[in-house]
């Protein structure tokens, strides 16, 4: 039954830094300025009413804290412009970000499990969805705070992906939250995009299959006119049970690896891909970390790379789960400092115009570790923090951690497929994992 939701939005305001900030041009890194990041990505956090905060307006408190946080994160108040050499640069103009105040006519509890992706009400909780492709001379961020009648609220954010990845966005939100709670900032922002630049001369030392596209196979799924979004909820109990049935050498496989292996196989079967076709699984991997690319705490630029696992569709679907797991682990294990340098050099050589291959591609990303579930503006931690939709048509799935109405904690795996393929996906996943729960579809 659809929720009788009505959201009254006030006109969007520009929120500028609370104090004067430097007006300067800043260069982006090679990982920032690539075609696949020319969009705004959404995130949302839902907060229950807290009696200890009675009389405090979350909209006013968060809006003031955003203005103060932009003193530290002043580049986010600027605009992307075309530089003299044709490259995109950041004009730190201090023009501000968009902020929307909204009121909903329902309680947070009435949403139930529909707050998990794909949330059918995402367009109400976050405005401006149709403007997600505007890149140049446009606000880099939009924040909408929506009050519910119960005293709870939602904080939804849309950020230009060229400015930051999910971890970078969490750095900013944690700054806003710390200011709202009037506590000392523990991590200060670091721009330093020069740390993520190519070598001179470039030296591509890896074969980057993630960027290789078969011109005869490209965009097959994208040509499908009728696409629906659904998600599968996999409880931690289900995932652990599956892990216990794996051979001993796979017992230490991560939740992400196990879930991704299952989803890759089920999706490939659901799409009825020719057994001789090559299918790719691309893992979104953070280059942060001393064993990979030693970026300082507070670096909020993009630090993502996309190693690929590759197989013939028939071999993938006919092999044990361990085959897919091994391919995924091998792909992730490539990510070292040299691997990241090689990616940067490849992007520099191609002037950032490479795109991830999307022929029969499946891109898997885990947002559950980014930190959205830890952001506390004073009302406590959110009951959900992550993507509102989760599946970016037509091939990317952003996983999120979720606690459902039964009290079960697990992973939400969004998927975007044609209707009949979605039915087959569920059937195939049931064969691998006995009890995945499907969310309603969102057209």
C-alpha positions as CSV (number, residue, x, y, z in Angstrom):
1,X,0.0,0.0,0.0
2,X,1.4,3.4,-1.0
3,X,2.2,5.9,1.6
4,X,-0.1,9.0,1.4
5,X,3.0,11.2,1.4
6,X,2.9,14.9,0.7
7,X,6.0,17.0,1.1
8,X,5.8,20.8,1.2
9,X,9.2,22.3,0.1
10,X,10.2,25.9,0.6
11,X,12.2,27.6,-2.1
12,X,15.8,26.6,-2.2
13,X,18.3,28.9,-0.6
14,X,21.9,29.5,-1.3
15,X,23.9,28.9,1.9
16,X,27.3,30.6,1.8
17,X,30.3,30.2,4.2
18,X,29.7,32.0,7.4
19,X,33.0,33.9,7.0
20,X,34.9,35.2,4.0
21,X,36.9,32.5,2.3
22,X,39.7,32.5,-0.3
23,X,38.7,33.2,-3.9
24,X,41.0,31.1,-6.0
25,X,41.1,28.5,-8.8
26,X,41.8,24.9,-7.8
27,X,42.9,22.0,-10.0
28,X,41.1,18.7,-9.8
29,X,42.9,15.3,-9.7
30,X,42.8,12.8,-12.5
31,X,40.5,10.6,-10.4
32,X,38.1,13.6,-10.0
33,X,38.0,14.6,-13.7
34,X,36.8,11.5,-15.5
35,X,33.6,11.1,-17.6
36,X,32.0,8.5,-15.3
37,X,31.9,11.1,-12.4
38,X,30.0,13.8,-14.4
39,X,26.9,13.6,-12.2
40,X,25.6,14.3,-8.8
41,X,25.2,11.3,-6.4
42,X,22.5,11.2,-3.7
43,X,22.7,10.0,-0.1
44,X,20.1,10.1,2.7
45,X,20.0,9.7,6.5
46,X,16.8,9.2,8.6
47,X,16.6,10.3,12.2
48,X,14.1,9.4,14.9
49,X,12.7,12.0,17.3
50,X,14.8,12.5,20.4
51,X,13.0,13.8,23.5
52,X,16.3,15.3,24.7
53,X,16.2,17.6,21.6
54,X,12.6,18.8,22.2
55,X,12.3,22.5,21.1
56,X,15.3,22.3,18.8
57,X,14.6,22.7,15.1
58,X,16.8,20.3,13.1
59,X,16.4,22.5,10.0
60,X,17.7,25.7,11.7
61,X,20.5,23.8,13.5
62,X,21.8,22.0,10.4
63,X,21.5,25.0,8.2
64,X,23.6,27.1,10.5
65,X,26.1,24.3,10.9
66,X,26.4,23.9,7.1
67,X,27.3,27.6,6.8
68,X,30.0,27.2,9.5
69,X,31.3,24.0,7.9
70,X,31.7,25.7,4.6
71,X,34.4,27.9,6.1
72,X,36.5,24.7,6.3
73,X,35.2,23.1,3.2
74,X,35.0,26.4,1.2
75,X,35.7,24.7,-2.2
76,X,32.3,23.0,-2.0
77,X,30.7,26.5,-2.1
78,X,32.3,27.2,-5.5
79,X,31.5,26.3,-9.1
80,X,33.2,24.1,-11.7
81,X,34.1,26.1,-14.8
82,X,36.0,25.4,-18.0
83,X,39.6,26.5,-17.7
84,X,41.8,28.2,-20.3
85,X,43.2,24.8,-21.4
86,X,39.7,23.2,-21.8
87,X,40.0,21.3,-18.6
88,X,37.5,21.6,-15.8
89,X,38.7,23.6,-12.8
90,X,37.1,24.7,-9.5
91,X,36.4,28.4,-9.0
92,X,36.3,28.9,-5.2
93,X,33.8,31.7,-5.6
94,X,31.9,31.3,-2.3
95,X,28.5,31.3,-4.1
96,X,27.2,28.6,-1.8
97,X,25.3,25.4,-1.9
98,X,21.6,24.8,-2.2
99,X,19.6,24.2,0.9
100,X,15.9,23.1,1.0
101,X,13.6,23.1,4.0
102,X,10.7,20.7,3.8
103,X,7.7,19.4,5.8
104,X,6.1,15.9,5.3
105,X,2.6,15.0,6.5
106,X,3.6,11.5,7.8
107,X,5.6,10.0,10.6
108,X,8.9,8.3,10.0
109,X,7.5,5.1,11.3
110,X,5.0,5.0,8.5
111,X,7.8,4.5,6.0
112,X,8.6,1.1,7.4
113,X,11.2,-0.7,5.4
114,X,10.6,1.5,2.3
115,X,13.4,3.8,3.4
116,X,15.8,1.1,2.1
117,X,16.8,1.5,-1.5
118,X,15.1,1.8,-3.9
119,X,12.9,4.1,-1.8
120,X,9.8,4.9,-3.8
121,X,9.7,8.4,-2.2
122,X,13.2,9.4,-3.0
123,X,12.1,12.2,-5.3
124,X,10.2,13.8,-2.4
125,X,12.9,13.5,0.2
126,X,15.6,14.9,-2.2
127,X,14.6,17.6,-4.7
128,X,16.3,18.4,-7.9
129,X,16.8,14.8,-9.1
130,X,16.3,15.9,-12.7
131,X,19.2,18.3,-12.4
132,X,21.7,15.6,-11.5
133,X,23.6,16.0,-14.8
134,X,24.3,19.7,-14.5
135,X,28.1,20.1,-14.0
136,X,29.4,23.5,-15.0
137,X,28.4,26.8,-13.3
138,X,26.0,25.0,-11.0
139,X,25.9,24.5,-7.2
140,X,28.0,21.5,-6.2
141,X,25.8,20.3,-3.4
142,X,22.1,20.3,-2.5
143,X,20.9,19.5,1.0
144,X,17.2,18.9,1.9
145,X,16.1,18.5,5.5
146,X,12.6,17.2,5.8
147,X,10.7,17.2,9.1
148,X,8.2,14.4,9.9
149,X,5.1,14.9,12.1
150,X,6.6,12.6,14.7
151,X,9.6,14.9,15.3
152,X,11.9,12.8,13.2
153,X,13.6,14.1,10.1
154,X,15.6,13.2,7.0
155,X,18.8,14.8,5.7
156,X,19.2,14.1,2.0
157,X,22.3,15.3,0.1
158,X,23.2,15.4,-3.6
159,X,26.8,16.1,-4.3
160,X,28.7,16.6,-7.6
161,X,30.8,13.4,-7.8
162,X,33.8,15.3,-9.3
163,X,34.3,16.9,-5.9
164,X,34.3,13.9,-3.6
165,X,33.5,10.2,-3.2
166,X,31.3,8.8,-0.4
167,X,34.1,9.0,2.2
168,X,34.8,12.6,1.2
169,X,31.1,13.5,1.6
170,X,31.0,11.8,5.1
171,X,34.0,14.0,6.1
172,X,32.0,17.0,5.3
173,X,28.8,15.8,7.0
174,X,30.8,14.8,10.1
175,X,32.1,18.4,10.2
176,X,28.6,19.7,10.0
177,X,27.5,17.3,12.7
178,X,30.4,18.2,15.0
179,X,29.5,21.9,14.7
180,X,25.8,21.2,15.3
181,X,26.8,19.3,18.5
182,X,29.3,22.0,19.4
183,X,32.2,19.5,19.8
184,X,35.8,19.9,18.5
185,X,36.5,18.8,14.9
186,X,38.6,15.7,15.0
187,X,39.6,15.6,11.3
188,X,40.3,18.8,9.3
189,X,39.7,18.8,5.5
190,X,42.6,18.2,3.2
191,X,42.4,19.4,-0.5
192,X,45.9,18.4,-1.9
193,X,44.6,17.1,-5.2
194,X,48.2,17.3,-6.4
195,X,48.8,14.0,-4.4
196,X,46.5,12.2,-6.9
197,X,48.2,13.2,-10.2
198,X,49.8,11.3,-13.0
199,X,53.6,10.8,-13.4
200,X,55.6,12.6,-16.0
201,X,56.0,10.9,-18.3
202,X,53.0,8.6,-17.8
203,X,53.7,4.9,-17.3
204,X,50.8,2.5,-17.6
205,X,52.0,-0.6,-15.9
206,X,48.8,-2.6,-15.6
207,X,46.2,-3.9,-18.1
208,X,43.1,-2.0,-17.1
209,X,40.3,-4.2,-18.4
210,X,37.7,-2.1,-16.7
211,X,38.1,0.6,-19.4
212,X,38.3,-1.8,-22.3
213,X,35.0,-1.8,-24.3
214,X,33.8,-4.3,-26.9
215,X,32.1,-2.1,-29.5
216,X,29.9,-4.9,-30.6
217,X,28.5,-5.6,-27.1
218,X,28.4,-2.1,-25.6
219,X,25.2,-0.7,-24.0
220,X,23.1,-3.8,-24.6
221,X,21.3,-3.5,-21.3
222,X,21.1,0.3,-21.7
223,X,19.0,-0.2,-24.9
224,X,16.3,-2.0,-22.9
225,X,13.4,0.4,-22.6
226,X,11.6,-1.1,-19.7
227,X,13.8,-1.2,-16.6
228,X,12.7,-1.5,-13.0
229,X,14.6,-1.1,-9.7
230,X,14.3,-3.6,-6.8
231,X,16.6,-4.6,-3.9
232,X,17.4,-7.8,-2.1
233,X,17.8,-7.8,1.7
234,X,20.4,-10.4,2.7
235,X,20.6,-10.8,6.5
236,X,24.0,-11.3,8.2
237,X,22.7,-14.6,9.3
238,X,22.1,-15.7,5.7
239,X,25.5,-14.6,4.6
240,X,27.3,-16.3,7.5
241,X,25.4,-19.5,6.8
242,X,26.6,-19.4,3.2
243,X,30.2,-18.7,4.2
244,X,30.1,-21.7,6.5
245,X,29.4,-23.9,3.5
246,X,32.3,-22.6,1.5
247,X,35.7,-24.5,1.4
248,X,38.1,-23.6,4.2
249,X,40.3,-21.3,2.1
250,X,37.2,-19.1,1.5
251,X,36.1,-18.8,5.1
252,X,37.7,-15.4,5.5
253,X,35.9,-13.9,2.5
254,X,34.3,-10.6,3.3
255,X,30.6,-10.0,3.2
256,X,31.0,-7.8,0.2
257,X,32.9,-10.5,-1.7
258,X,30.3,-13.2,-0.9
259,X,27.3,-11.0,-1.7
260,X,28.9,-9.7,-4.9
261,X,29.8,-13.2,-6.1
262,X,26.2,-14.4,-5.6
263,X,24.7,-11.3,-7.3
264,X,27.1,-11.5,-10.2
265,X,26.2,-15.1,-11.0
266,X,22.4,-14.5,-10.4
267,X,22.4,-11.4,-12.6
268,X,24.3,-13.1,-15.4
269,X,21.9,-16.0,-15.4
270,X,18.9,-13.6,-15.2
271,X,20.0,-11.7,-18.3
272,X,20.4,-15.0,-20.2
273,X,23.7,-13.9,-21.7
274,X,25.2,-16.1,-24.3
275,X,27.7,-18.6,-22.6
276,X,30.5,-17.4,-24.8
277,X,30.0,-13.7,-24.0
278,X,32.6,-12.0,-21.8
279,X,31.1,-10.6,-18.6
280,X,32.8,-8.2,-16.2
281,X,32.4,-7.5,-12.5
282,X,33.9,-4.2,-11.5
283,X,34.6,-3.6,-7.8
284,X,34.6,-0.1,-6.5
285,X,37.7,0.0,-4.3
286,X,39.0,2.8,-2.2
287,X,42.7,3.7,-2.8
288,X,42.9,5.1,0.8
289,X,45.1,3.1,3.1
290,X,48.8,2.8,3.8
291,X,49.0,-0.4,1.8
292,X,47.6,1.2,-1.3
293,X,47.8,4.9,-1.7
294,X,48.8,6.8,1.4
295,X,46.4,9.8,1.5
296,X,46.2,11.8,4.7
297,X,43.1,11.7,6.9
298,X,40.7,14.4,5.8
299,X,41.4,14.1,2.1
300,X,38.0,14.4,0.6
301,X,38.6,14.1,-3.1
302,X,37.9,11.0,-5.1
303,X,40.1,8.0,-4.2
304,X,38.3,5.2,-6.0
305,X,39.6,2.8,-8.6
306,X,37.7,0.0,-10.4
307,X,39.5,-3.3,-10.8
308,X,37.7,-5.8,-13.0
309,X,37.0,-9.5,-12.7
310,X,36.4,-11.2,-16.1
311,X,34.9,-14.5,-17.2
312,X,33.0,-16.1,-19.9
313,X,29.3,-16.1,-18.9
314,X,28.9,-19.8,-19.3
315,X,32.0,-20.6,-17.1
316,X,30.8,-18.2,-14.4
317,X,27.3,-19.6,-14.2
318,X,28.4,-23.3,-14.3
319,X,31.2,-23.1,-11.8
320,X,31.0,-23.3,-8.0
321,X,30.6,-20.0,-6.1
322,X,34.3,-20.2,-5.2
323,X,35.2,-19.5,-8.8
324,X,33.5,-16.1,-8.8
325,X,34.9,-15.4,-5.3
326,X,38.4,-16.1,-6.5
327,X,38.1,-13.8,-9.4
328,X,36.7,-11.0,-7.2
329,X,39.5,-11.4,-4.6
330,X,42.2,-11.5,-7.3
331,X,40.8,-8.3,-8.9
332,X,40.7,-6.5,-5.5
333,X,44.2,-7.7,-4.7
334,X,45.6,-5.7,-7.6
335,X,45.0,-2.4,-5.9
336,X,48.4,-1.2,-4.8
337,X,50.1,2.2,-5.0
338,X,51.6,1.2,-8.4
339,X,48.1,0.1,-9.6
340,X,46.7,3.5,-8.6
341,X,49.6,5.3,-10.3
342,X,48.9,3.3,-13.4
343,X,45.3,4.3,-13.4
344,X,46.2,7.9,-13.1
345,X,48.7,7.7,-16.0
346,X,46.1,5.9,-18.2
347,X,43.5,8.7,-17.4
348,X,46.1,11.4,-18.1
349,X,47.1,9.8,-21.4
350,X,43.4,9.7,-22.5
351,X,42.6,13.1,-21.0
352,X,40.0,11.8,-18.6
353,X,37.7,10.7,-21.4
354,X,37.7,7.0,-20.7
355,X,34.5,5.4,-19.4
356,X,33.9,2.2,-17.6
357,X,32.8,-0.6,-20.0
358,X,29.1,-1.1,-19.7
359,X,28.5,-3.9,-22.2
360,X,27.5,-6.8,-19.9
361,X,29.1,-5.1,-17.0
362,X,28.2,-5.2,-13.3
363,X,29.7,-2.6,-11.0
364,X,29.5,-3.3,-7.2
365,X,30.0,-0.7,-4.6
366,X,29.7,-1.0,-0.8
367,X,28.6,2.3,0.9
368,X,28.1,0.6,4.3
369,X,31.7,1.4,5.4
370,X,31.7,5.0,4.3
371,X,30.3,6.2,7.6
372,X,26.8,7.6,6.8
373,X,25.3,5.5,9.7
374,X,27.6,7.3,12.2
375,X,26.7,10.9,11.4
376,X,25.0,12.4,14.5
377,X,23.7,16.0,14.4
378,X,22.6,15.8,18.0
379,X,19.6,13.4,17.6
380,X,21.6,10.3,17.7
381,X,22.7,8.1,14.8
382,X,20.4,7.6,11.8
383,X,18.3,4.5,11.5
384,X,19.4,4.3,7.9
385,X,22.2,6.1,6.1
386,X,23.1,5.4,2.5
387,X,21.9,5.7,-1.1
388,X,18.1,6.4,-1.5
389,X,18.0,4.5,-4.8
390,X,21.1,2.4,-4.9
391,X,21.1,1.1,-8.5
392,X,22.3,3.7,-11.0
393,X,20.9,2.6,-14.3
394,X,21.8,0.4,-15.7
395,X,24.7,-1.5,-14.2
396,X,25.9,-0.1,-10.9
397,X,24.7,-1.5,-7.5
398,X,25.6,0.4,-4.3
399,X,25.1,-1.8,-1.3
400,X,24.0,-0.4,2.1
401,X,23.7,-1.7,5.6
402,X,20.1,-1.9,6.9
403,X,18.1,-3.1,9.9
404,X,14.6,-4.1,8.8
405,X,11.3,-4.0,10.7
406,X,11.9,-7.5,12.0
407,X,15.1,-6.3,13.7
408,X,17.3,-8.2,11.2
409,X,20.6,-6.6,10.3
410,X,22.0,-7.2,6.8
411,X,23.0,-5.9,3.4
412,X,20.6,-4.3,0.9
413,X,21.7,-5.1,-2.7
414,X,19.9,-2.9,-5.2
415,X,19.5,-4.1,-8.8
416,X,18.2,-2.5,-12.0
417,X,17.0,-4.9,-14.6
418,X,14.2,-5.5,-17.2
419,X,11.1,-7.0,-15.4
420,X,11.4,-10.6,-16.6
421,X,15.1,-10.6,-15.8
422,X,14.4,-9.3,-12.3
423,X,12.1,-12.3,-11.7
424,X,14.8,-14.6,-12.9
425,X,17.4,-12.8,-10.8
426,X,15.3,-13.5,-7.7
427,X,14.9,-17.1,-8.6
428,X,18.6,-17.6,-9.2
429,X,19.5,-15.9,-6.0
430,X,17.1,-18.1,-4.1
431,X,19.0,-21.1,-5.4
432,X,22.3,-19.7,-3.9
433,X,21.0,-18.1,-0.7
434,X,17.8,-19.6,0.7
435,X,16.0,-16.5,2.0
436,X,16.7,-13.2,0.3
437,X,13.8,-10.7,0.7
438,X,12.9,-8.5,-2.2
439,X,11.7,-4.9,-2.0
440,X,8.9,-3.5,-4.1
441,X,9.8,-2.2,-7.5
442,X,10.4,1.4,-8.3
443,X,9.8,2.2,-11.9
